[in-house]
Amino acid sequence: MGLLGELLLLPAAPLRGTAWVLRQVVAEAERQYYDPAAVQRELARLNERLEAGEIDEEEFDRREDELLDRLEKGPRTT
């Protein structure tokens, strides 16, 4: 793309910049969400809540399945 093309796209620069920032934020959020260490911490906390009687066995099983699915799936790759 030459100089003319760049000049025509100049008004869209803030929008392109915002889109880039949003992509970076989403990528980091996914990285943290699927981080195995974070999932392990959540599993440990879930077990503590079960032992303390804060949640019942059914709730524990449901949440544990969700966390294990996160570990299995991992972040999507694009």
SULWOJO-V175447 format. One record per residue. OMEGA is omega in whole degrees, 0 to 359 (NA if undefined). Layout:
omega
OMEGA
OMEGA
This chain:
omega
183
182
180
178
178
179
179
181
183
179
180
183
179
179
178
178
178
179
179
180
179
177
180
179
179
180
179
178
177
180
180
182
183
181
182
180
179
179
178
178
179
176
179
179
178
178
177
180
178
181
179
179
180
178
178
184
180
178
178
181
180
181
179
178
179
181
179
174
177
179
183
184
183
181
176
178
180
NA
